[in-house]
Amino acid sequence: MEEHNHPEDNDSINANEVTNQAKQIVKNDPTKPIKRVYDDAVSAFADNEEFEVLPDFSTVRSKLQRVRSCL
């Protein structure tokens, strides 16, 4: 049996962390504009060298809108 020897998909993991951070911001302040939530979440990770690729706004927007609609 072959052993898996490929690296983890860090870009995907990092995008999930940014998205989860943004979802938490929406839960804490559902009145905050979605674009500002996204900007705040991205800025929290922007200086971290491990986060080479961050999700773009269009990818995260609908997820944040769904979180807000459930509150």
C-alpha positions in Angstrom: 0.0 0.0 0.0 1.4 3.4 -1.0 1.8 6.0 1.6 0.4 9.5 1.0 3.3 11.8 0.4 1.7 15.0 -0.8 1.6 18.2 1.3 -1.5 19.3 3.0 -3.7 21.8 1.1 -2.6 24.8 3.1 -4.3 27.3 0.8 -7.6 25.6 1.5 -7.0 25.3 5.2 -6.0 29.0 5.4 -9.1 30.0 3.4 -11.3 28.1 5.8 -9.6 29.9 8.8 -10.2 33.3 7.2 -13.8 32.4 6.4 -14.4 31.1 10.0 -13.0 34.3 11.4 -15.3 36.3 9.2 -18.3 34.2 10.3 -17.5 34.8 13.9 -17.3 38.6 13.2 -20.8 38.4 11.7 -22.1 36.5 14.7 -20.7 39.1 17.0 -22.0 42.1 15.1 -24.7 41.2 12.5 -25.2 44.8 11.6 -21.6 45.2 10.3 -21.5 45.4 6.5 -20.4 42.2 4.9 -17.5 43.9 3.0 -16.2 45.4 6.2 -16.4 42.0 7.9 -14.4 40.5 5.1 -11.8 43.2 5.2 -11.4 42.8 9.0 -11.0 39.0 8.7 -8.5 39.3 5.9 -6.5 42.0 7.7 -6.2 39.7 10.7 -4.3 37.2 8.6 -2.6 39.5 6.0 0.7 39.8 8.0 1.0 36.1 8.6 3.5 34.6 6.1 1.8 31.2 6.2 -1.3 32.8 4.5 0.1 33.3 1.0 -3.3 33.0 -0.6 -6.4 34.5 0.9 -10.0 34.0 -0.3 -11.4 36.8 -2.4 -14.6 38.6 -1.4 -16.8 37.0 -3.9 -16.0 33.6 -2.5 -16.8 34.5 1.1 -19.7 36.9 0.6 -22.5 34.4 0.2 -21.3 32.3 3.1 -21.4 35.4 5.3 -24.8 36.4 4.1 -26.1 32.9 5.0 -24.7 33.2 8.5 -26.3 36.5 8.9 -29.7 35.3 7.7 -29.7 32.5 10.3 -29.3 34.9 13.2 
